[in-house]
Amino acid sequence: MVKSETQVPRVSSQADVTQRTESSLSPVPEPSPSPVRTYLLNCGSSALADRAFSILMMLCALSIFGIVLLILIELISGSKLTIQKFGPSFFFGSAWDPVNGDFGALPFIYGTVVSSVLSLIIAVPLAVGLAVFLTEMCPAWLRGFLGFFTELLAAIPSVVYGLWGIFVLIPLLRQYANPFLIKILGWSGIFVPPNYGIGMFAAGVILSIMILPIISSLTREVMSAVPHSQREAVLALGATRWEMIRMGVLRNARIGIVGAVILGLGRALGETMAVTMVIGNRPQIVRSLLAPAYSMASVIANEFNEASDPLNLSALIEIGLALFIVTIIVNALARVLVWAVTRGAPVRGT
């Protein structure tokens, strides 16, 4: 019989233990640094560059305030003659006679305010209805296309709106809309002949189309900022879809919607080219919306290059100063109202 060999375990020597310990404690080789890290290490400290970048960005931000301040100073400097001669009565006078040096800005203020308010009356219901549909009721496949075409209206140049108004809108108003309004609302004195087509009503319609995408876009943003839990809570109480929109969405977004409307008003107040082409450019104050009128931006665009008399030029610059101040105040108020609603609120994806 062959005896089985018994395997005796090998006892590790002290040298083997020491060798294994040294091999386990040997440092792992570090990876080679990346090219970006090598570049940054070679550049040294970047504190100076960061400081210079911060100063440059601060100067870019402060330049906006500087530009606005320079414009304001230039407008005040250019209107000193009329400020000294007419004082506050300049904004309450109705005469505009460059030959005799008699100037008053009231007809232009009247035309600007009436055409802008008329544009809001037309545009606000359409813009809010469009925003409600896109935010709450529009199918997903249609939302993108409809939103794109709505915002496309804001990208069309104002001179294109003016040409469209001359060749398309004014003939339609003169032949169809104005006679109907004269027949239905002529008793009020707001829509009475003469029916030229051009006038404050045509300017209001053009402005309403131009401010529609602005009001609609901001209203959609404010409505999207309303928490979705508000909608669910109203529906859970048994409200219909319309009641949910009215009580859960529009009520919470009303301040922001007012801000959007005021921002659209600021856009309408400063519009120049399209209004100049359709408003009629006649410095008068009449009750009828079908009569020609004048706006502050239009009189500056029409007469500034032809104003040779220093007093006439100063009167135009003072009208620009008034328009500049009013536009800044209106836009600032609108931004504050929109911020009061949308601050810290999550935006619901569309």
Rosetta blueprint (number, residue, H / E / L):
1 M L
2 V L
3 K L
4 S L
5 E L
6 T L
7 Q L
8 V L
9 P L
10 R L
11 V L
12 S L
13 S L
14 Q H
15 A H
16 D H
17 V H
18 T H
19 Q H
20 R H
21 T H
22 E H
23 S H
24 S H
25 L L
26 S L
27 P L
28 V L
29 P L
30 E L
31 P L
32 S L
33 P L
34 S L
35 P H
36 V H
37 R H
38 T H
39 Y H
40 L H
41 L H
42 N H
43 C H
44 G L
45 S L
46 S L
47 A H
48 L H
49 A H
50 D H
51 R H
52 A H
53 F H
54 S H
55 I H
56 L H
57 M H
58 M H
59 L H
60 C H
61 A H
62 L H
63 S H
64 I H
65 F H
66 G H
67 I H
68 V H
69 L H
70 L H
71 I H
72 L H
73 I H
74 E H
75 L H
76 I H
77 S H
78 G H
79 S L
80 K H
81 L H
82 T H
83 I H
84 Q H
85 K H
86 F L
87 G H
88 P H
89 S H
90 F H
91 F H
92 F L
93 G L
94 S L
95 A L
96 W E
97 D E
98 P L
99 V L
100 N L
101 G L
102 D E
103 F E
104 G L
105 A L
106 L H
107 P H
108 F H
109 I H
110 Y H
111 G H
112 T H
113 V H
114 V H
115 S H
116 S H
117 V H
118 L H
119 S H
120 L H
121 I H
122 I H
123 A H
124 V H
125 P H
126 L H
127 A H
128 V H
129 G H
130 L H
131 A H
132 V H
133 F H
134 L H
135 T H
136 E H
137 M H
138 C L
139 P L
140 A H
141 W H
142 L H
143 R H
144 G H
145 F H
146 L H
147 G H
148 F H
149 F H
150 T H
151 E H
152 L H
153 L H
154 A H
155 A H
156 I L
157 P L
158 S H
159 V H
160 V H
161 Y H
162 G H
163 L H
164 W H
165 G H
166 I H
167 F H
168 V H
169 L H
170 I H
171 P H
172 L H
173 L H
174 R H
175 Q H
176 Y H
177 A H
178 N H
179 P H
180 F H
181 L H
182 I H
183 K H
184 I H
185 L H
186 G H
187 W H
188 S H
189 G L
190 I L
191 F L
192 V L
193 P L
194 P L
195 N L
196 Y L
197 G L
198 I L
199 G L
200 M H
201 F H
202 A H
203 A H
204 G H
205 V H
206 I H
207 L H
208 S H
209 I H
210 M H
211 I H
212 L H
213 P H
214 I H
215 I H
216 S H
217 S H
218 L H
219 T H
220 R H
221 E H
222 V H
223 M H
224 S H
225 A L
226 V L
227 P L
228 H H
229 S H
230 Q H
231 R H
232 E H
233 A H
234 V H
235 L H
236 A H
237 L L
238 G L
239 A L
240 T L
241 R H
242 W H
243 E H
244 M H
245 I H
246 R H
247 M H
248 G H
249 V H
250 L H
251 R L
252 N L
253 A L
254 R H
255 I H
256 G H
257 I H
258 V H
259 G H
260 A H
261 V H
262 I H
263 L H
264 G H
265 L H
266 G H
267 R H
268 A H
269 L H
270 G H
271 E L
272 T L
273 M H
274 A H
275 V H
276 T H
277 M H
278 V H
279 I L
280 G E
281 N L
282 R L
283 P L
284 Q L
285 I L
286 V L
287 R L
288 S L
289 L L
290 L L
291 A L
292 P L
293 A E
294 Y L
295 S L
296 M H
297 A H
298 S H
299 V H
300 I H
301 A H
302 N H
303 E H
304 F L
305 N L
306 E L
307 A L
308 S L
309 D L
310 P H
311 L H
312 N H
313 L H
314 S H
315 A H
316 L H
317 I H
318 E H
319 I H
320 G H
321 L H
322 A H
323 L H
324 F H
325 I H
326 V H
327 T H
328 I H
329 I H
330 V H
331 N H
332 A H
333 L H
334 A H
335 R H
336 V H
337 L H
338 V H
339 W H
340 A H
341 V H
342 T H
343 R L
344 G L
345 A L
346 P L
347 V L
348 R L
349 G L
350 T L
